[in-house]
Amino acid sequence: MKNFLPLTLIFAASLPAATITADATRGAAVFEVQGCVQCHAINGVGPKNIGPDLGQVADRGFTPAALAATMWNHAPEMWVETKLRSVPPPAMDEQQAADLFAFFYSMRFFEEPGDAARGKALFTSKQCAQCHGIDEPPASGQNIKPVAEWTQAGDPLEMVEIMWNHSTAMRAEMAQRKIRLPQLSGQDLADLLVYTRRAAKQRQPPKPVFEPAGEEMGKALFETKKCSSCHGSFTQFLSVGLRDESLTDIAADMWNHGLDMNRNNTTFATGEMKQIADYIWYARAVEGVGEAGRGEKVFADKKCTVCHDDPSSGAPNLNRLTAGGAPFSGAAMVSVLTHHGPAMFDRMREKHIAWPHFTGDEMSSLIGYLNARGGKVGR
C-alpha cells in the first residue's frame, strides 16, 4: 500500500514505562504481513465487499482506543472469514498495533481540504491585501514582501508560524493601519494556504509529516515561550478537551491567540510552534483520558466480571498491569485481542455470553479502569 501519508506518533505514557514510537510506514507493512490486505480496502484500493474499507475509520475522534474498539467489534466476523479462507488470523504485539494505528490515522492527517477561490476571497476580506500584493508590494511602497516572495509552508502549522513571526515584526505597521490580527477558522487557514501557494506559483510541497515532540520537549517549549504565564501548568492546560479539533484547527487557534501573545514579542524558531501544537494535540486528543468510574460500569455491563473476577474460570485476574509491566493502552488491547480473543470467544459461547461491542469512549474508559485496577492510574 503506497497511498498513505508518512506519520510518526509517540506513545508516551504518564507511568514509568517504555515509550512506543509508532510509525505509519511500519504500519503499512503490518497491514500487509498480518493479512489485513486480503479482506480490507484502503480508501477504495483493495478488495471490495469483504471487509470494511479501513481507510475510512480514522475520523477526528479516531484514537488508539477507537482502533481497539473497532477491531474488537469486528473480531468474530474476522475470525470466521480467516477460517473460511484457511489463513491465520492476525496476531500482533503492542508495537505492531501502535504502528497499525499510525497507518490508519495517516489517512486523515489534515481534515479540511483547501479551496483556492475561498482563499482568494478571504485574502481580501481579512485585509491581508492591504499590505501584501501578489507579485509586488502594494502602491503604498512599504517594504512588505508580496505573496510571490513568501517562504513556502508545507502545512498549516508552518504557515501560522511564519505569519505569527511576521505579525510580531509588523505590529507597529498594523497599528498604524488600524488592522487587528484577523480571526481564522481551520477551514479559513486551509483555504488561504492553497490560495497563496497557487498565487505565488509555488510547487506543491511534499505531504506533511506528523512528528510529535517528546514529552519533555513539549513541556520545555510551553514554559520557555511563557505559555504557562496565562494557561497555568502544562498539566492544567492539558485537562481542557480538544477531542473535536484537528491540527489545522489548533493552528488557527494559535493564530487567533497571537494578538495577546505578541505583547511579549514572542517568536518561534523554525518548527517550534509545530512541536508545541503537535504535542498538545496528541496528548489531549489522540490518546484521550479514560474515566475509570465509567470504565468500571463498562466492565460490568459487558460481562467481563463473569470470567475475570472468577478465579475458577481460568481467565487472568486483571488486578495488575499488562504482562510487560506497562499500563493498558489502545495498542495493548489490540494485542491482547489478537492473541487471546479466539479462545475468549469460544469460552464466552460456552457460557452463552454475547461478544461485547464497544464505542471508542467505552474502550477508553475501560482502559482507564483496568489501569486503576492494577493499583496505578493510567493516562
C-alpha positions in Angstrom: 0.0 0.0 0.0 1.6 3.3 -1.1 -1.2 5.9 -0.9 -0.7 7.0 2.7 0.8 10.0 4.5 4.1 9.3 6.4 3.3 9.7 10.0 5.2 9.2 13.3 3.4 9.1 16.7 4.9 8.9 20.1 3.0 6.9 22.7 4.4 8.4 25.9 2.6 7.1 29.0 2.4 9.1 32.2 3.5 6.0 34.1 7.2 4.9 34.1 7.3 2.6 31.1 9.0 2.3 27.8 7.9 4.8 25.1 6.5 3.3 22.0 7.2 5.2 18.8 4.6 4.2 16.2 5.3 4.7 12.6 2.9 4.7 9.6 5.4 3.2 7.2 5.9 0.2 9.5 2.1 0.1 9.9 1.6 -0.3 6.2 3.9 -3.3 6.4 1.9 -4.7 9.3 -1.3 -4.3 7.2 0.3 -6.5 4.5 2.0 -9.1 6.7 -0.9 -9.6 9.0 -3.1 -10.4 6.0 -5.5 -7.4 6.5 -5.0 -6.5 2.8 -6.7 -9.7 1.8 -10.1 -8.6 3.0 -9.9 -4.8 3.5 -9.5 -1.9 1.1 -7.8 1.4 1.9 -9.6 4.4 0.5 -11.1 2.3 -2.2 -7.9 0.5 -3.2 -8.2 -3.3 -2.5 -10.8 -5.9 -2.1 -14.5 -4.9 -2.3 -17.4 -6.4 -0.5 -15.4 -8.5 2.0 -14.4 -6.3 5.0 -15.0 -2.6 5.5 -12.7 0.0 3.9 -10.3 0.7 6.7 -9.1 4.0 5.2 -12.4 5.5 6.3 -12.2 4.6 10.0 -9.9 7.5 11.1 -12.2 10.5 11.6 -11.5 13.3 14.1 -12.4 11.0 17.0 -10.0 8.3 16.0 -7.7 7.2 18.9 -5.8 4.0 19.7 -8.8 3.2 21.9 -11.2 3.7 19.0 -9.0 1.3 16.9 -9.2 -1.2 19.7 -13.0 -0.9 19.8 -13.3 -1.2 16.0 -11.2 -4.3 15.9 -12.9 -5.8 19.0 -16.3 -5.3 17.4 -15.2 -6.8 14.1 -13.2 -9.7 15.6 -15.8 -12.6 15.4 -16.5 -11.9 11.8 -12.8 -11.6 11.1 -12.1 -15.0 12.7 -14.8 -16.7 10.7 -13.5 -15.2 7.5 -9.9 -16.2 8.1 -11.0 -19.7 8.9 -13.0 -19.9 5.7 -10.0 -18.7 3.8 -7.6 -21.1 5.6 -5.4 -18.2 6.6 -4.1 -17.5 10.1 -5.9 -14.7 12.0 -3.7 -11.6 12.8 -1.6 -11.8 15.9 0.1 -8.5 16.8 2.3 -7.3 19.6 1.8 -3.9 21.1 4.4 -2.3 18.8 2.7 -3.6 15.7 -0.7 -2.5 16.9 0.6 1.0 17.5 2.2 1.1 14.0 -1.1 0.0 12.5 -2.9 2.8 14.3 -0.4 5.3 12.8 -1.0 3.9 9.4 -4.8 4.3 9.6 -4.6 7.7 11.2 -2.2 8.9 8.5 -5.2 8.8 6.1 -6.9 11.7 7.9 -3.9 13.9 9.0 -5.4 17.3 7.9 -9.2 17.0 7.5 -10.0 20.3 5.8 -9.4 20.3 2.0 -8.5 23.8 1.0 -10.2 25.8 -1.8 -8.3 28.5 -3.7 -11.4 30.5 -4.6 -12.4 30.8 -1.0 -8.8 31.6 0.0 -8.7 34.5 -2.5 -11.9 36.0 -1.1 -10.5 35.6 2.4 -7.3 37.3 1.4 -9.3 40.4 0.7 -12.0 40.2 3.4 -9.4 39.6 6.2 -7.5 42.7 5.0 -4.3 40.8 4.0 -4.4 42.6 0.7 -4.0 46.0 2.4 -0.3 45.2 2.9 0.5 42.3 0.7 0.4 42.3 -3.0 0.7 39.1 -5.0 3.7 39.8 -7.3 4.8 43.1 -5.8 4.2 45.3 -2.8 1.0 47.5 -2.8 1.2 51.0 -4.2 2.0 52.5 -0.8 5.6 51.5 -1.4 6.0 49.8 2.0 8.8 47.3 2.2 6.4 44.4 2.7 7.0 41.1 0.9 4.5 40.2 -1.8 3.0 36.7 -1.7 5.3 35.6 -4.5 8.2 36.0 -2.2 6.7 34.2 0.8 8.6 31.3 2.2 6.7 28.2 1.2 4.9 26.5 4.0 4.4 22.7 3.9 1.3 22.6 6.2 -1.0 25.0 8.2 1.2 24.9 11.3 4.2 26.1 9.4 2.2 28.8 7.7 0.9 30.0 11.1 4.4 30.1 12.5 5.6 32.3 9.6 2.5 34.5 9.9 2.9 34.8 13.7 6.6 35.9 13.5 5.7 38.3 10.7 2.9 39.9 12.7 5.3 40.4 15.6 7.6 42.4 13.4 4.8 44.3 11.7 2.7 45.1 14.8 3.5 48.9 14.5 2.5 49.0 10.9 -0.7 47.1 11.6 -1.5 49.5 14.4 -0.9 52.5 12.1 -3.3 51.0 9.6 -5.7 50.1 12.4 -5.6 46.4 11.4 -6.1 43.7 14.0 -5.0 40.2 13.5 -7.8 38.5 11.6 -9.6 35.6 13.3 -9.4 32.4 11.3 -11.0 29.0 11.4 -9.2 25.8 10.5 -11.1 25.9 7.1 -10.0 29.5 6.5 -6.4 28.6 7.1 -6.6 25.6 4.7 -8.2 27.8 2.0 -5.6 30.6 2.5 -2.7 28.1 2.3 -4.0 26.7 -1.1 -4.6 30.2 -2.5 -1.2 31.7 -1.5 0.6 28.7 -2.9 -1.2 29.0 -6.3 -0.9 32.8 -6.4 2.9 32.6 -5.8 3.1 29.8 -8.4 4.8 27.6 -5.8 5.3 23.9 -6.3 3.0 21.7 -4.3 5.1 20.8 -1.2 5.5 17.2 0.0 2.7 15.9 2.1 3.1 17.0 5.8 4.8 14.6 8.2 3.4 14.4 11.7 6.4 14.1 14.1 5.2 15.0 17.6 7.8 16.3 20.1 8.6 14.2 23.1 7.0 15.0 26.4 10.0 16.9 27.9 10.5 19.0 24.7 6.8 19.9 24.6 6.8 20.9 28.2 10.0 22.9 27.9 8.7 24.9 25.0 5.5 25.5 26.8 7.5 27.1 29.6 10.1 28.9 27.6 7.5 30.6 25.4 5.7 31.7 28.6 2.5 29.9 27.7 2.3 29.0 31.4 2.0 32.6 32.4 -1.5 32.6 31.1 -2.5 29.0 30.9 -1.1 27.7 34.2 0.9 24.5 34.3 1.1 22.1 31.4 -1.0 19.5 33.2 -3.7 22.1 33.9 -3.7 23.1 30.2 -4.0 19.5 29.0 -7.0 19.0 31.2 -9.1 21.0 28.7 -10.6 18.9 26.0 -9.7 19.1 22.3 -11.5 16.0 21.1 -13.1 17.6 18.1 -10.2 19.7 16.8 -7.8 18.7 14.0 -4.2 20.0 13.8 -5.4 22.6 11.3 -8.0 23.8 13.8 -5.3 24.1 16.5 -3.0 26.1 14.1 -5.9 28.5 13.7 -6.5 28.7 17.4 -2.8 29.6 18.0 -3.0 32.3 15.3 -6.2 33.8 16.8 -4.4 33.9 20.2 -1.4 35.6 18.7 -2.5 39.2 19.4 -2.3 38.6 23.1 0.9 36.5 22.9 2.7 39.1 20.8 2.6 41.7 23.6 5.7 40.0 24.8 7.2 39.8 21.3 7.1 36.1 21.4 8.5 34.5 18.3 9.3 30.9 17.2 12.3 29.4 15.6 11.5 27.1 12.7 9.5 24.2 13.8 8.9 25.2 17.4 5.2 26.1 17.1 4.7 22.9 15.3 6.4 20.9 18.1 4.1 22.6 20.7 0.9 22.1 18.7 1.8 18.5 17.8 2.4 17.5 21.3 -0.6 19.3 22.7 -2.9 17.8 20.1 -1.5 14.3 20.7 -1.6 14.5 24.5 -5.1 15.9 24.6 -6.9 14.5 21.6 -5.3 11.2 20.4 -4.8 9.1 23.4 -7.6 10.6 25.4 -8.3 10.2 29.1 -10.5 7.3 30.1 -12.8 7.7 33.1 -12.1 4.8 35.5 -15.5 5.2 37.1 -17.3 4.8 33.9 -14.9 2.1 32.9 -16.0 0.0 35.9 -19.6 0.1 34.7 -18.5 -0.9 31.2 -16.5 -3.8 32.7 -19.7 -5.0 34.5 -22.2 -4.3 31.7 -20.1 -6.1 29.1 -20.0 -9.2 31.4 -16.2 -9.0 31.8 -16.7 -9.8 35.5 -18.1 -13.2 34.7 -14.7 -14.6 33.9 -12.1 -12.1 35.0 -13.5 -11.9 38.6 -14.0 -15.6 38.9 -10.7 -17.4 39.8 -12.3 -20.8 38.8 -12.8 -19.6 35.2 -9.1 -19.7 34.3 -9.3 -16.2 32.9 -6.5 -13.9 34.0 -7.0 -11.7 37.0 -6.8 -8.1 35.7 -5.8 -6.5 39.0 -2.4 -5.8 37.5 -0.8 -4.1 34.6 0.0 -5.8 31.3 2.4 -8.7 31.3 5.2 -6.3 30.2 4.7 -4.1 33.2 3.3 -1.2 31.1 -0.1 0.4 31.5 -3.0 -0.8 29.4 -3.5 1.2 26.2 -5.4 1.0 23.0 -2.4 -0.7 21.3 -2.2 -3.2 24.2 -5.9 -4.0 23.9 -5.5 -4.8 20.2 -2.5 -7.0 21.0 -4.5 -8.8 23.7 -7.4 -9.3 21.4 -5.4 -10.8 18.6 -3.6 -13.2 20.9 -6.3 -14.3 23.3 -9.5 -13.3 21.5 -10.3 -16.6 19.8 -10.1 -18.6 23.0 -12.1 -15.9 24.8 -14.7 -16.1 22.1 -15.1 -19.8 22.4 -15.4 -19.7 26.3 -18.0 -16.9 26.0 -20.1 -19.0 23.6 -19.9 -21.9 26.1 -21.2 -19.6 28.8 -23.9 -18.2 26.4 -22.4 -14.7 26.8 -22.7 -12.3 23.8 -19.4 -11.0 22.4 -19.1 -7.4 23.7 -19.1 -4.4 21.4 -17.6 -1.0 22.4 -17.6 2.6 21.4 -14.3 4.4 21.4 -15.2 6.2 24.6 -16.3 3.0 26.3 -13.0 1.4 25.4 -11.0 4.4 26.6 -12.9 4.3 29.9 -12.4 0.5 30.2 -8.6 1.1 29.7 -8.7 3.7 32.5 -10.4 1.3 34.8 -8.1 -1.6 34.0 -5.1 0.6 34.9 -6.8 1.7 38.1 -7.4 -2.0 39.0 -3.7 -2.5 38.5 -3.1 -0.3 41.5 -2.0 2.7 39.4 -3.8 5.2 37.3 -3.1 5.2 33.6 -3.3 8.1 31.3 
